[in-house]
């Protein structure tokens, strides 16, 4: 009740539910630890890391960054459509967010296949261990996010789409999807660009 | 309706800016085989600036209680300093 009063007074409120922000905070700290560990060990074998990194395809990383940014935009527009009373537009926008999410997975599959075909595995060296680990854990987030977006796509067509509880649940799913985008932005910079 | 159109336009402009920033950082990365420390830090700074836009605009921290915005900014600063520091240290040893 106090939160609701406070939100009305200030016009500010927690997007979605507090629980998603606890999950998100935990995830951010875990990934910050991963990234720090990567940069720490990179310092002791910079040459191997640089040579291995040169075998990555920055084009794949760039395409996937733009794909996820587009997916995030579509999810944000879908939430906004519901909030502004144009819920009929929302399923199409969520379908676009799901399609671009699937496209990310397809591009990632091509990228990994190309690496595996040339004999590059997680056991090849330390850099590739981090490469497969970071992109693999991120891919699990992508698949979970696509699953949430599919549920939201269904609910956005349901009769309760404008009810506050449904809107909050849709915001929660969208917030998780933006987290997936956010993590990829840093992974892209660290693995594909900075050398 | 006007608010909705303004919000949608704002989200689309943010997306366009994020795409341009992605291409700029990729351009810095492809500039030379041996990237200087300053260029590397610049790429990380661009990445964290992008993350801040995603948090504020797409995740709507812009309209969240101010404490959440301050907490997010604190994480952004600490994380950027930590990763930037480790990257610079790695380049120096």
Interface residues (C-beta under 8 A of the other chain):
Chain A: X6 X10 X11 X12 X13 X14 X15 X21 X25 X28 X29 X32 X35 X36 X39 X40 X42 X43 X46 X50 X54 X58 X61 X62 X65 X66 X69 X70 X72 X73 X75 X76 X77 X80 X81 X84 X86 X171 X175 X178 X179 X181 X182 X185 X186 X188 X189 X190 X192 X193 X194 X195
Chain B: X1 X3 X4 X7 X8 X11 X12 X14 X15 X18 X19 X22 X23 X25 X26 X28 X29 X30 X33 X34 X35 X40 X43 X44 X46 X47 X48 X50 X51 X54 X55 X57 X58 X59 X60 X61 X63 X64 X65 X66 X68 X71 X75 X79 X82 X83 X86 X87 X89 X90 X91 X93
